[in-house]
Amino acid sequence: MKTPIALLLTAALLTAILAGCASIPRNAAEVKQTPVRYAESTVYGQGPLYPFDESVAEADVIADVTIVSWLDEALEGFAVTYFSVKVNAVLKGDAPGTFILLQSGSSERTYDRMPLHQVGERLLMFLKNPVTEEEWGDPASWERQLYKEVYWPFSMNSSYMEIYPIGDTLYAADRNGFLTRTISQRRAFSKSGAYTQLDDEIRNALRGQMDEVDPFASSGHRTRFFWYDEVVREIELLTEEGGETP
C-alpha cells in the first residue's frame, strides 16, 4: 500500500537526485568502505511498500550487483549515499557493467531497519533509470552535476534483496519482509508455482551470515529467505508476460 507519507518520501528522494546534492567525491579512484552501517541518528522511513510482483513491474532495471566502493554522501537536506557497483547479471531492462547507485541515508543519518550498503555486499536491486538531461530541465545545472548517471531505488524497503551463498548455492534474503510478505503468506502466489520451503538449518546458516555483517539484523528484522534461482525464475516469468501474479 502506498501511503501519503511514503509518496512524500519518494518525492523527496527524487528531488535530492534532481538537485545534484552530492559534494565532490572523495576517494573516487580507490575502494572506500562505507563509514558506518547505522548512524547515531536513526529516523523512521520506509517509502512505498510494493509486493514482489509490483516491484518487478515498477522497476526499469532489475540487476544482481556487488557493491565495489563507497563514493560520497549528501549530508544536507534528504541524506543520500552514492556507491559504485559491479553488475553480475541484468534480469530486466538495460544497465552498464558498472554504475553509480544511490541509497537513502548517510553517515550522519540513516533510516530504521535500512543499514547503509558496504563493500562486497551482493544485492538484487529493483531500480529506476537515471534521470535524463531533458528531465533535469536546466542545462547549466546539468553540466555542474558530478553524477549524471545515477540509478536509484523507487522504494526504501521493497527495492532490494540481499544475496548470500551456502557452498555453491545462492539464496536471496528479503531483509524487512515487505517485498515478499504476500508470497510467504500464500506460497503458491507466483507464476512459477510454490516456492521451496527452506529448512531450519539453511535459514539459521543464512541468519548467521547476516548477523556477521550486521548485528542489527537479529533484532527487529523480519527476514525471509528464498532460493535465488527461484526468485530469478519468477522475475523472468513476470517480465516475459508483463503482468502481475493472480
Order of alpha helices (4+ residues) and beta strands (2+ residues): alpha-beta-alpha-beta-beta-beta-beta-beta-alpha-alpha-beta-beta-beta-alpha-alpha-beta-alpha
